[in-house]
Amino acid sequence: MSEVVSKYAQLDATFADGAMRLLRSPFAQTTIALLRELFADGSTHRESEVLYAQMDAMLDELAFADCKVWCHTDGTRLDAREVINETWVREYKLLERRILPSGESEHSLRPEAMAVLACAEAIGNETITLSSPRVEMIVEALTRLSMVVNPDPAAQRADLVARVEEAKRALAEFDKKGGKLPTDLDPVAMYHNALDLMSQVPIDMSRIEEMMYEERNNLIDSFHKDDRPGGELVGEYLRRSDELFSGTDSGQVYNGAIRMLSNRRLNAQITSRVRMICRSDALKRLEPQERQALERSWKHMVGGMHGILKLRRSCSETVANAITQYDHAVYKAYTAKLKELYRVVLAYGLEHQPQAKGPMADALDNAEVKTLMYKLSARTDRQAPPELFVGDPDELPRIDLERLRFFGGARTREVLDALEQVLPAKGGMPLSAAFSELDPSLRREVELAGLMRYALMAGVSVEQAARAVYCCVDLEGNERRWEAPDMMLVKQELRNTKGRFDA
């Protein structure tokens, strides 16, 4: 019997992928046309608000031309936010939304979207890449591979000598013809060959980024659940981070490629040559936009490499934030013991004279038992501190919940998830009111301080905000009230249109 049944079963995951589902959907042509136009410059990231505006304008053009667009059951057209967030992000997973350090958001192409665009390009592309430059490259690759896998050192040396002799002959021929290359070289074919070789790189870069994001999220979850000391967890993170690139065959291949792209000298040389190629008279028969495609592809390769290296650093920073918020039970026990010890020492100091012998029989040195708190409470000329600025309670500054998720570690994410549960479906809610509805285990003083710090880092005018009372719970379980700036906590509204698309 044949293996057709098993091969059919192996395709289940492929046909369940967002890229394949999109290609089989009734709006595949519309989606591909929009993605091609939105990312026509070859980039893979676009600022969200710019993306929404461009998308709305193009949907109007498609609807005016009687092209197929998404509609509600009542016949009204979906706007850009609904299509992007409901269809492209959630249903087919073509785009991914991320919060930038500036507080704005951006949408980036996921590997599924790049695979769809590459597939459509490959089907409709009439350019023939099977040219003499492509065959020469195949022969060169096979020759180098045979040299590497050959177990005979003498044969390997003979191959290297042959390559040197061939280079000498080519140089002698070049000098003999007065500094001219052979006339049979086709620059257009070589150009398309190089462009085709780089077409797969953006998809690979995007998959590496997804691997990094997934690894970061898994590490944060492990920090939150693991009960080992922080030092062991850091070692585990370093080991797993290395294994991401060196522990798998594909990771080792990517690691070697990234090392090459990280070479600044090589980057500068190739960038200069690519710029010269795109402006060469030998390619003047190509369209200007087509001539710039090679330079864009190379820039995106280098930019993708820098993005991956930056992502590795951000993963380390995220895990570092998670470590500082990690062992709450131990911190709570230590704090309780320190407070108990402080009360014992304070009571002893109040019952004895300032020069009395300390409670420890083998005291090392004389100590003044009047602490700073004791001295402040005993002052006769106490003066209240100046009043803080009181803002207008009707004009609270706004802070996006998704923006706060950019900061902090796993514990902060748990607090923000709880805040999201108490927020209304539409509009916002004062942070003081939302905070008071959290579970006592999440209303710790340090969490309130962290939220204020993250709001300040996000650019909120905290000093101009009206004050509100926050009911916190300390590490001993006692309620403590704090006055802190209040702000309007909001989250991005995504209208639920699931199930309302026309076929």
N, C-alpha and C positions, 0 to 999 in steps of 0.2 A: 504494500500500500504506500501511497505517497504521503508526504508531510504537509499536505495542503491544509488540513484541519488545524494542526499546531501553528502553522504560519498565520492562519486566519485569527487564531486566538492571540497570537503575539501582537497583532495590529490593534487590539482593543485600546491600549493606552495611546497609540498614535492617533486613532480616530476620535478619542475623547479629549485630545489636546485642543486648546483654544484656537490654535492656528488652523487645524483641520476643520473644526466646527465652523469657523468663520468662512472658510473657502466653500463649505457646503450650504451656507446660509443664503437667504434671498437678498441680503444687503451686502454681499461680498464685494460686488463691483463698486458700489457707493463708498464703502469703507476704504477700499484700496485707493480709489481716486482721491479721497480726502486726505489719507495719510501721506500719499505721494506729494500733494500740494502743501500740506502743513509742514512737512519735513523735507521740502524740496532742496534745501541747501546742504543736505547730507547730515545735519545734526541729529542727535537722538534725544535732546532735552528742549523743552519749551516752557517758558513761564506760563502759569495756569491762566491768568487773566488775559494775556495776549492770545493764548490758544483758544479760549472761549470766544473772544471777539472775532478772530479769524474764522473760526468754525461757524459761528452764526451767519456771517456774511456769505460764506460758501454754501451753507444750507439754503439760504435765500436764492442764490444763483441756481442751485440744482432744482429747487422747487419751481422756479420761474421757467426753467427749461423742460419741465415735466419729467425730470429724472426721478428715480425711486428714492424716497427719503422716509425716515421713520415718522409714524403718526400715532396719535392716541386713538382709542376706539371711537371717539366722537369726531374724528377727522382732522383735529388740530395737529399741527406739526410739533414734534419735540424740539426743544431748544438745545443749544450746544452742551450745556451742563448736564442735561438728562442723558444725551447720547454718550458723552464721554464718561461720566461717572457710573451710569447704570449699565450701559452696553459694553463699552470698551474696557472699562476698569474691572467691573464686577463680573459680567457674564463671560466675556471672552478673554479677559486678562491680557489685553493688548498693551495697555498703558499702566504706569504706576505713578501714584502721586506721592511727593515727598515735601517736607517742610525744609526750607532753606534757613541758614543762620540769620538772614535778614528778616525773617518772619514771613516772607512770601512763600508761596508754594509753586512747585513746578511739576509737570508731567513728563515722564520719560518713556521711550519705547522699550517694551520688554522683548525678550528673544522671540516670543510668538509672533509679534507684529513684524519684526525684522525678517523672520522666516517667511511670512506671508508676502511681504514686499519682494523678497529675493525670489520666491517661487513665481510670482506674477512676472517679474522681470525676466527670469530664465525662460518662461514659456513664450513670452512675446518678443524676446530679443532675437534679432536676425543676424547679429554680428557673429562671424565665424572666428572662434579663438583657436581652432586647429590650424595653426600656421607654422611656418618654419621656426620662429622663435619659441613657440610652445613645444615643438618636437625637440629642439635643441635643449630646452630646459628639462624635459623628461629624460633625455639621454644623460645630461649632466647629473641629474638627481640619482639615476640608477647607477651611474659610474661611481659617484661618491659613496652611495650605499654599499655597493659591492666591495669597495676598498675598506670601508669600516668593518664589515662583517667577515672579511677574509681573515682566516686564522694564520695565514702565512705572512710573517713580517717582511720577507723578501719580496713577495708579490705586492704588498702594500707600498714598499719603497719604490718598486718599479712603476707603480701607478703615479706616485708623486713626481718621479723623475720625468715621466711622459708628459705630465701636465706642465712642468717647467719648460720642457723642450717645445711644446706646442705654443706656449706663451712667447718664447724667444722667436719662433718662426713668425708669429703674428706681428711682433714688434719689428722684425727685420722687413717684412712685407710693407708695413706702415711707413717705415723710413724710405724704402725703395720707391714708393709711389709719391714721395714728396709730402708726407703727412696727411694722407687720405685713407679713409676706411674703405673696405670693399663696397662696391655699388649695389650688391644684391641684398643688403640689409634693408628691411622694410620698417621704418620708424612707426608707422601707424599700427601695424600688426604687433610690434613690440609694446606699443602704448596700451592697446586693448588687452594684451596678455598680462601686463603689470596690473592694470585696473581690475581684471577678473580675479587675479590672485588675492587682491586686498578686499574683495567683496564679502568674504566670509568673516573677516576680522571683527567688524562691529558686532555680529551675532555672538562670537566667542567672548568678546569683551563684556557684553551684557550678561552672558551666562556666568562669567567669573564674578561680576558684581552681585548677582543673585546668590551665588554660593557664599559670598562674604556676608551679605545681609542675613541669610539664614543661619550661618555659623554664629554671627553676633547675637541674634535673638536666642539661639539655643544656649549660648554661654550665659546670657543674662538670666535665663530661666534656671540654669544649673546653679548659678550663684545664689539665687533666691531660695532654692530648695535644699542645697547641699549644706550639711552641718560641719564640714571640715574647716580648719583654720584658713584665714585669708591667704596665707603664704602658699599653702598647698593648692588653693584654687588658682592663684596666679601662675604657678608652675603648670597646672593642667591647661590653662588658657594658652600659654606659650607653646606647649606641646601640640595641642589641637590646631593652633594657628599655623604651625609649621607643617603639620600633616595635611592641611588643606591644599598645599602646593607640592609637597614632597612625598606625601603618603599614598598618592594614587598615580597611575600612569598618565592620565590627562593633566593632573596637577604638575607633574614634573615637566611635561611639555610646555605648559603655560608658564611655569617658572623660568624656563630657559628663554622663552620668547620675551618675557617681561624684563629679564636681565639685559637682553640685547636692546630693547627699547629704552631702558633706563640709562644707556650710555649717552651722555650729553654730547660728546664729541661726534659720535656716529649720527646722532639726531641732527646736529648742525650741518654735517656734511650732506646727508641725504636731503634735508630740507632745502639746502642751496641747489642741489642737483634737480630736485623736483620742480622748484621754481623756474629753473632754466629750461627744463623740458617743456613746461606748460607755455613758455613764451618763445619756443623755438620756431623758426620759419619752416622746418621740416614737417610740422604738424599744422600748417596753416589751412589745409583743406578740411580740418575738423571745425565744428561749430565752437564759438568761444565758450559756451557753457560746458560743452563736452571736454574742451581742453583743460578747464579748471577742475574737472572731476577728480583727476589724479591728485592734485594738491589738496583738495578737501579730504579725500580718503586718507592721505598720509597724516594730515593734521588731526583727524579724528582718531587715528591709530595712536598717535603720541598722546593726545588728550585723554583717550580712554585708559592708557597706561598710568598717567598721572592720577586719574580718578580712582583707579584701583589701589594705588599706593596710598592716596589720601584716605580711602575707605578703611584700609588696614589700620592707619593711625587713629581714625575715629572709632573703630572697634575697640582699640585699647583704651581710649578715653572713656567710652561708655562703660566698659567693664570696670575701669578705675572708679567711676562714680558709683557703680553698683557695690563695689567693695566697701566704700565708706558708709553705705547704708545697710550693711549686711547683718551683723550679729546683734540683733536688737535684744534678744533674751539675755545675753551676757552683759551688754551695756546696762540693761535695766537692773540686773542683780548687783553689778558694781556700784551703780549710782545709789541704790538703796543702802548698801553697806557704808558708802562714804557719808551719806546723810545721817545715818545712825551714829557713826563715829563722831561726826561734827556736833550732833546734839549732846553726846556724852561729854565731849571736851568743853562745849559752851556751858553746860550745866555745872561742870566742875569749876570753871573760871568764875561763874557768878557766885558760887558758894564760898570761895576762898579769896584771900587777899592777893593783890597783884604779884607780890614777891613770894608767894607760897610755893612750896616744893611741888613739882609736877606729880601726876598720878603714877608715872613710871619710876620704879625704884632705881633703875640704872640710867637716869637721864644723862644724856651726853653733854648738854649745855643748858644754860638758862634760856627760857622762852617767855615771851610776853604773851599772856593769854588774852589780852584785849585785842580781839580781831578788828578788822576794818568795819565789819558790820556792827560790832559792839560799840565802837567809837562813834559811828554815825548815829546810832540810836540814842546815845547818851549826850548828844550835842544840845546845847541850850539855844543856839542861834541858828536853828534850822531855817532854811529858805527854800521855798518851792522852786523847781526849775521853770524856765520860761515856757509859755504855752506853745505847743506845736501849731503848725499851720493847719487850719480847718478848711477843707475844701467844700465845694457845693455838693450836697448829697444827691441832688437831682441830675448831676452831670458826672457820673462815674466813668472813669476810663475803661475801655473795653479790652479784653484779652482773649485770644482764641485758645480754646482747650488744646487744639492740635499743635499750636505753637509751643505750649508748655511741655508737650511730649518730647520735644527736641532735647530738653535738658534732663538731667538726673538719671537715675538708674532704675532697677527693677522696683524698688520700694516707691519711688515717685510715680512710676507707671501704675502701680496698684492704687495709689491715692487718686490719680486722675481718672482711672477707670471707675472708681466709686463715685467721683464727682459727676462723671458723665451719666451715671444711672439716675441721679437726682435732678439733672437738668431737664427742663421741659422740652417737648418735641420741637417747638418753635420758639424763637427769641432767646433770651438769656436769663441769668439769675445772679443776684449779688453773691460774690464769693463768700461773704460772711454767712449768708443764709444757707448756701450749699454746704459749706464746711461744717456747720452745726448739725447737719443731718447725717454726717458720716458715722461709721462705727467708732466707738471710743478708742479702739486700737489704732485707728488711722488719724485721730485728732491729736497727735503728739505735738508738742511745742516745736520740735525740730522740723516737723513737716510744714508747719505754718511759716517758720522762718525760711525754709527752702522755697515755698511757693512765692513768698515776697521777693526773694533773691532772683528766682527765675523770671518773675514778672519784670523786675528791673532790667535783667539781661535781655529780655525780649523787647525792651524799648518803651514800656508803659511808664507814664508820668506818675510814679508812685508818690512823689513828694507833693503832688497837687491833688491827690485823692482825699475824699472825706474819710474820717476815721470810723471804724466800727468795732464792736466787741466780738471777739472770737473766744468761744468756750473750748479750751484745750484740756488735754488729760496728760499729766506728767508720767514719768516712768514708774511711779509708785501707784498709779491709778487714781490720783486725786485730781479733781477739776480745778483748773486755773483759768482765769479770764485775762485776756490780753487785748489791748487796743492796738489795732493795726490798720493800714490803709485798706479801703474797700474798693472793689472793682467789679465790673459787669462781666461775668464769665459766659462766653458764647461758644458755640461749636458750629462748624460749617453745615448749613442746611442742604441736605440732598433729598429732593422730593422723590418719594417712592413711586416709581412708575412700572414696577415689575408686573409683567403679565398684561400690559396695556399696549403692546406693539402690534401693529398690523403685519400680517404675513406678506 
